[in-house]
């Protein structure tokens, strides 16, 4: 998969940062000396962590050199590293934060189980993941990918992202090592400028597995079909623009 584009990701930074702030607000307010931000992206979530815990040693981990360059420019005091968040391990970390990242990790529930078990006493695992695979925005990607023009190249595109589990799956996985497991789901409703803005949002995230395997002409054709379908699914509203409902799953688990 090609590298992530920090500039495209930051176009909707306010909307992307709000869930990270909501997740951090539910993390117990214990003082933290060691924090890791898994899948830190351009550092928007890391900046929230640094503001709340100004004395903590903070590591931001991401696989994208482009994202890490943006994060280092934004928050020079943090330690940003390139790596695979699925393989990361540091039992000294008192807060493991993962905002919109673990949905890309194979067996993410198993990874979360391991991360929670490695926490020190009263350590915390805080996770937020988009839970929008059943929304029109994502169902339409799969529908177009299954057409004759694209099905051969995009047969595996939908599998690039992990299925989000049910509340009980996360509670069962984390309760073995954590005394408190808080799981909830929130649907944000973003007012965007219109269908083109919705497509632009998704080009930097959910559309990537569908666009990356295609050549330039195929990509243009896929996007044209997708824009037309999005315009039908998300019509303009009297208040201006189009409304994009965006469900997200949140989990905060505290080690016993």
Backbone torsions as a table, in degrees:
resi	resn	phi	psi	omega
1	UNK	NA	135.7	-179.7
2	UNK	-65.3	161.9	-176.4
3	UNK	-63.6	152.4	176.0
4	UNK	-71.7	150.6	178.3
5	UNK	-105.8	111.6	-178.5
6	UNK	-63.9	-36.2	-178.0
7	UNK	-65.2	-41.0	178.2
8	UNK	-67.8	-39.7	180.0
9	UNK	-63.4	-39.8	-175.4
10	UNK	-77.3	-9.8	179.4
11	UNK	-58.0	-33.3	179.9
12	UNK	-116.0	42.3	-172.6
13	UNK	-63.3	-39.5	-179.1
14	UNK	-60.8	-43.4	179.7
15	UNK	-67.3	-36.3	-178.6
16	UNK	-75.6	-29.5	-176.9
17	UNK	-80.8	-27.1	-178.2
18	UNK	-56.9	-46.3	177.3
19	UNK	-62.5	-34.7	177.9
20	UNK	-63.8	-40.6	177.5
21	UNK	-66.1	-39.9	178.6
22	UNK	-66.0	-37.8	176.7
23	UNK	-64.6	-47.6	-177.9
24	UNK	-63.1	-31.9	180.0
25	UNK	-63.7	-23.6	-179.4
26	UNK	-95.1	-3.6	177.3
27	UNK	-76.2	131.2	179.3
28	UNK	-51.8	140.4	-170.6
29	UNK	-80.2	27.7	177.2
30	UNK	-62.2	148.7	173.9
31	UNK	-66.2	136.5	-178.6
32	UNK	-120.9	130.9	178.9
33	UNK	-97.5	-24.0	-175.9
34	UNK	-137.6	121.6	-175.6
35	UNK	-132.5	142.0	171.8
36	UNK	-125.6	137.5	176.6
37	UNK	-110.2	101.0	-177.2
38	UNK	-81.1	128.3	-175.1
39	UNK	67.6	51.1	-170.4
40	UNK	-68.7	-17.4	-179.6
41	UNK	59.3	-140.0	-177.7
42	UNK	-81.7	11.0	173.3
43	UNK	92.9	8.9	179.7
44	UNK	-65.7	-41.9	177.7
45	UNK	-73.0	-35.0	178.9
46	UNK	-62.8	-37.6	178.9
47	UNK	-62.8	-37.9	176.3
48	UNK	-62.2	-43.1	179.8
49	UNK	-63.7	-41.7	-179.4
50	UNK	-66.4	-35.5	179.0
51	UNK	-68.1	-39.7	-179.1
52	UNK	-77.0	-32.3	-176.9
53	UNK	-126.3	73.3	-172.5
54	UNK	-65.9	-19.3	-178.8
55	UNK	-98.5	-2.4	-175.9
56	UNK	-79.9	150.0	168.5
57	UNK	-82.4	121.9	-173.7
58	UNK	-119.0	128.5	174.5
59	UNK	-111.0	131.5	171.8
60	UNK	-110.3	126.0	-176.7
61	UNK	-117.2	132.0	178.2
62	UNK	-154.4	156.0	179.5
63	UNK	-88.6	-12.1	-172.0
64	UNK	-98.0	117.5	175.3
65	UNK	-59.9	-36.3	-179.8
66	UNK	-64.6	-45.4	178.3
67	UNK	-63.6	-42.0	-178.2
68	UNK	-65.6	-37.2	177.3
69	UNK	-61.8	-42.9	178.3
70	UNK	-65.7	-39.1	-179.5
71	UNK	-66.4	-42.0	179.6
72	UNK	-63.8	-38.9	178.2
73	UNK	-66.3	-32.3	-176.8
74	UNK	-79.4	-39.5	-172.1
75	UNK	-137.0	77.4	-174.1
76	UNK	-61.0	-24.8	-174.9
77	UNK	-76.3	-18.8	-180.0
78	UNK	-82.0	160.2	-179.4
79	UNK	-101.9	101.6	-177.7
80	UNK	-97.9	130.9	-175.0
81	UNK	-132.2	148.0	175.1
82	UNK	-91.6	133.4	179.6
83	UNK	179.7	175.3	-179.5
84	UNK	-92.9	116.5	-176.5
85	UNK	-67.2	-21.8	178.6
86	UNK	-68.1	-25.3	-176.4
87	UNK	-103.2	-4.6	-176.4
88	UNK	-64.7	143.2	177.4
89	UNK	-154.9	130.3	174.1
90	UNK	-158.7	96.6	-177.3
91	UNK	-63.6	-9.0	178.6
92	UNK	-85.4	-12.2	-178.0
93	UNK	-68.4	124.5	-177.7
94	UNK	-90.5	-18.4	173.9
95	UNK	-139.6	119.5	175.0
96	UNK	-108.7	114.2	-172.9
97	UNK	-114.0	131.3	-179.5
98	UNK	-140.2	102.2	-177.2
99	UNK	-103.5	113.3	176.8
100	UNK	55.1	48.0	-178.1
101	UNK	-132.6	-41.9	-171.2
102	UNK	-70.3	-13.8	177.1
103	UNK	-67.3	-14.3	177.5
104	UNK	-92.6	-2.6	-173.2
105	UNK	-98.6	124.4	176.2
106	UNK	-58.4	140.1	-178.2
107	UNK	52.0	50.0	-174.9
108	UNK	-63.9	-28.8	178.0
109	UNK	-67.6	-40.9	175.2
110	UNK	-62.8	-39.6	177.3
111	UNK	-63.9	-41.6	178.1
112	UNK	-64.3	-38.7	177.4
113	UNK	-59.7	-43.4	179.0
114	UNK	-66.1	-45.0	-179.4
115	UNK	-60.4	-41.9	179.5
116	UNK	-65.4	-40.4	-178.8
117	UNK	-67.1	-25.4	-179.0
118	UNK	-85.4	-10.0	-177.7
119	UNK	-64.9	147.2	170.0
120	UNK	-71.8	169.7	178.7
121	UNK	-55.0	132.4	-177.7
122	UNK	66.5	9.0	171.7
123	UNK	-68.3	161.4	-172.0
124	UNK	-134.3	137.4	171.1
125	UNK	-109.5	122.6	-178.2
126	UNK	-125.1	122.2	-171.7
127	UNK	-133.4	137.5	170.1
128	UNK	-131.2	135.1	179.2
129	UNK	-138.5	138.1	171.5
130	UNK	-58.1	135.7	-179.8
131	UNK	-123.6	52.9	-169.7
132	UNK	-116.7	19.7	-177.3
133	UNK	-63.8	-23.8	179.5
134	UNK	-94.0	-0.5	177.6
135	UNK	-75.0	154.2	177.9
136	UNK	-53.3	-35.9	-178.7
137	UNK	-55.1	-36.0	-177.0
138	UNK	-99.3	-32.7	175.4
139	UNK	-61.7	-35.5	179.9
140	UNK	-68.7	-33.2	174.9
141	UNK	-59.3	-48.2	-177.5
142	UNK	-67.3	-36.8	-179.4
143	UNK	-63.4	-45.3	179.7
144	UNK	-70.1	-38.1	179.2
145	UNK	-63.0	-25.9	-177.7
146	UNK	-84.9	-4.7	179.0
147	UNK	-73.3	163.1	-173.9
148	UNK	-57.4	-35.7	-177.4
149	UNK	-62.6	-32.9	-169.0
150	UNK	-118.5	-12.2	-166.3
151	UNK	-60.5	-35.3	-177.6
152	UNK	-66.5	-45.9	-177.9
153	UNK	-75.8	-26.0	-172.5
154	UNK	-111.4	21.5	-178.5
155	UNK	-59.2	-31.4	-176.0
156	UNK	-105.2	3.6	-172.6
157	UNK	-61.8	-42.9	-177.0
158	UNK	-65.1	-25.5	-178.1
159	UNK	-80.4	-3.8	-179.2
160	UNK	-66.4	-23.3	-178.9
161	UNK	-112.6	140.3	-178.8
162	UNK	-71.3	146.8	171.4
163	UNK	-69.3	132.8	175.9
164	UNK	-79.7	132.3	-176.1
165	UNK	-83.4	179.5	175.7
166	UNK	-85.2	166.5	-178.5
167	UNK	-54.0	-43.9	-175.3
168	UNK	-65.4	-32.3	179.8
169	UNK	-62.9	-41.8	179.6
170	UNK	-73.3	-40.3	178.5
171	UNK	-61.9	-43.8	179.1
172	UNK	-63.5	-41.3	-176.5
173	UNK	-68.5	-33.9	-171.9
174	UNK	-99.1	-21.5	-177.0
175	UNK	-67.1	-22.2	-179.6
176	UNK	-61.4	-31.2	-177.1
177	UNK	-121.0	-7.5	-175.5
178	UNK	-117.6	138.2	-179.6
179	UNK	-84.6	-21.6	178.8
180	UNK	-130.1	124.4	176.5
181	UNK	-129.8	114.2	-178.1
182	UNK	-110.8	117.3	-178.2
183	UNK	-125.9	130.8	177.6
184	UNK	-152.3	166.2	-178.6
185	UNK	-129.3	134.2	178.4
186	UNK	-128.4	136.9	172.8
187	UNK	-106.0	113.5	174.0
188	UNK	-85.1	146.1	176.3
189	UNK	-119.5	105.2	-176.4
190	UNK	-95.3	127.8	173.9
191	UNK	-90.7	108.9	180.0
192	UNK	-108.2	166.0	-172.2
193	UNK	-62.1	-27.1	-179.3
194	UNK	161.4	-170.0	-177.3
195	UNK	-56.6	-38.4	180.0
196	UNK	-62.0	-37.3	178.9
197	UNK	-68.5	-37.5	177.1
198	UNK	-62.8	-43.8	178.8
199	UNK	-64.3	-41.6	179.7
200	UNK	-61.7	-40.6	176.9
201	UNK	-57.6	-50.0	-172.6
202	UNK	-76.6	-22.5	176.8
203	UNK	-60.5	-29.9	-177.7
204	UNK	-89.3	-1.3	-179.0
205	UNK	-139.8	-93.0	-170.2
206	UNK	-62.6	-28.4	-179.3
207	UNK	-78.7	-14.6	-172.5
208	UNK	-56.1	-45.4	179.2
209	UNK	-64.8	-21.7	-179.8
210	UNK	-87.6	-29.7	-177.1
211	UNK	-90.4	-35.3	-174.0
212	UNK	-59.0	-37.3	-178.8
213	UNK	-75.0	-8.9	-172.2
214	UNK	-93.4	151.5	172.0
215	UNK	-79.7	177.8	-171.8
216	UNK	-61.1	-43.1	-179.2
217	UNK	-67.3	-43.1	178.8
218	UNK	-63.0	-40.8	-179.6
219	UNK	-63.3	-42.6	178.5
220	UNK	-62.9	-40.1	179.3
221	UNK	-67.8	-42.3	178.8
222	UNK	-60.6	-46.5	-177.8
223	UNK	-65.8	-35.6	177.8
224	UNK	-63.6	-44.9	177.2
225	UNK	-64.1	-40.8	-177.8
226	UNK	-68.0	-42.5	178.2
227	UNK	-60.2	-42.5	179.2
228	UNK	-63.6	-41.7	179.7
229	UNK	-67.6	-39.6	178.2
230	UNK	-64.4	-39.5	178.9
231	UNK	-60.9	-35.2	177.9
232	UNK	-74.5	-37.9	-175.6
233	UNK	-78.6	-27.4	-176.9
234	UNK	-127.9	76.9	-176.7
235	UNK	-70.1	162.8	176.6
236	UNK	-67.2	150.4	-178.4
237	UNK	-118.7	161.7	-176.7
238	UNK	-60.4	-31.8	-179.9
239	UNK	-75.3	-5.3	-180.0
240	UNK	104.4	138.2	176.5
241	UNK	71.7	-166.1	179.8
242	UNK	-120.3	148.2	-179.6
243	UNK	-97.8	127.0	179.0
244	UNK	-112.9	98.9	172.8
245	UNK	-67.6	136.5	-173.4
246	UNK	-139.3	92.4	178.7
247	UNK	-72.7	143.5	177.7
248	UNK	-138.6	144.8	178.1
249	UNK	-103.1	136.4	-178.6
250	UNK	-123.0	142.6	176.8
251	UNK	-143.1	128.6	172.0
252	UNK	-126.7	118.6	-178.4
253	UNK	-123.0	131.0	-177.5
254	UNK	-114.3	126.6	-176.5
255	UNK	-67.6	139.0	178.0
256	UNK	-76.0	NA	NA
